[in-house]
Amino acid sequence: FSPLEVRPVNDDLPVEAAPGATRTLEWAAGWFNDTWTGADGIAPETAFACAGANVAAVYKFAEGGALERYFPGRADISNLTALNQYDTFLILLTAPVTCEMPIVGAPI
């Protein structure tokens, strides 16, 4: 997580959470870069279920630099089959969304 701030700001960013805890993500409409903290092997339709029809696209780089993509309801042009813990992805949302994302593994 590397925020770019153009004005003075005081942020309190907790970086440690117990396994089984959740983080609330509040996204506005638009593009967001985020990291999956859930379990390995989660299908994108499951991972982003709480965002519902507001997900327009998800992209992630796979091993070797290949680009994987997920478009809800478009299996013919989607090739992102699963997210693994700590996969970073770019997501496009068409409307504001609040999601509860699970934390797995030991605290950092």
N, C-alpha and C positions, 0 to 999 in steps of 0.2 A: 504494500500500500504506500503510494508516494503521492500525496496531494500537492498540487501546485497552488499556492495562495498568492494573490497579488495585493493583499492588504494585511495589516497586523491581525492575528487571530490567536485565540487560546483554545486548543482542542484537548479534550480528555478522551483518549482513544484506548479503551481496555483491550489488551491483546491476549489475555488469558481467559479461558473458560473451561469448565469441567466437561468431560465427555457426557453426551446426552443433553447438554444445554442447547439452547437455540439462540440465534441472533436474529433480530428483526431488521430486515432490509426494507427501506422505504425508497423506492425509485420513482422519479418523475418520468414523464414520457421522454424518449430519446435513447441514445446509446450509452451503455455502461460497461465498464471493464470490471470483472469480479472474479472471485475464486471459489470453487466448489469446496465446501468443508464437510460434505456428507460422506457416506460410505462409497466404496469403489463399485463400479459397474452399474450405476444408476442410469436408466434410460432418460433422455432429455424430456420426454413427455411426462415422466414422473417427477423429475427434478424441478421442472418449472410449472407444475400443475397449479400452484397457488397463484401464478400470474395469469392463468387462463388464456382467454382469447387475446390478451394484450401483448403476447409474445409474437413479434413479427419475424425475427431471425436470431439465431445464435451461431457464432463462429468460434472455433478453437483450433489452435495449432496442435497437430499430432506429432508423434515422434518422427524425426527426419524432416520436419518443416512442412509437412502436408497440411492443408487447410481442410478441416472438417466443418460441415454446416448442418444446421437443423432449421427447417421451416415447418411449423405445425401444419399437419394435414397434407404435406407434400412429400411423401416417401419417395416419389420419383426423382426429386432433386436434393434430398437429404442424405448425408452419409455419416453424420454424427450418431453413433449408436449407443454410446455410454460416456458418462462422466466419472472420473476417478478422483479420489481425495486429492486436493490441491491443484486440480486442473484449472487453469485460468481461461476465461471465456469472455467474449464480447457479445452483449445482448442488446437487441433493439426492441423497445417497448412502445406501443402506440398510445398508452394512457398510463397514469400513475398507478403504482402497484405497491402493496405492503405484503412482504413474504416472511414467514418464519423458516429460517434455514438451520438444519441440525449441525451440531459440532460433534465430530467423532475423534477418537484417538486421545492421546495424552495432551495436557496443556503444554503450550510452547514455553 
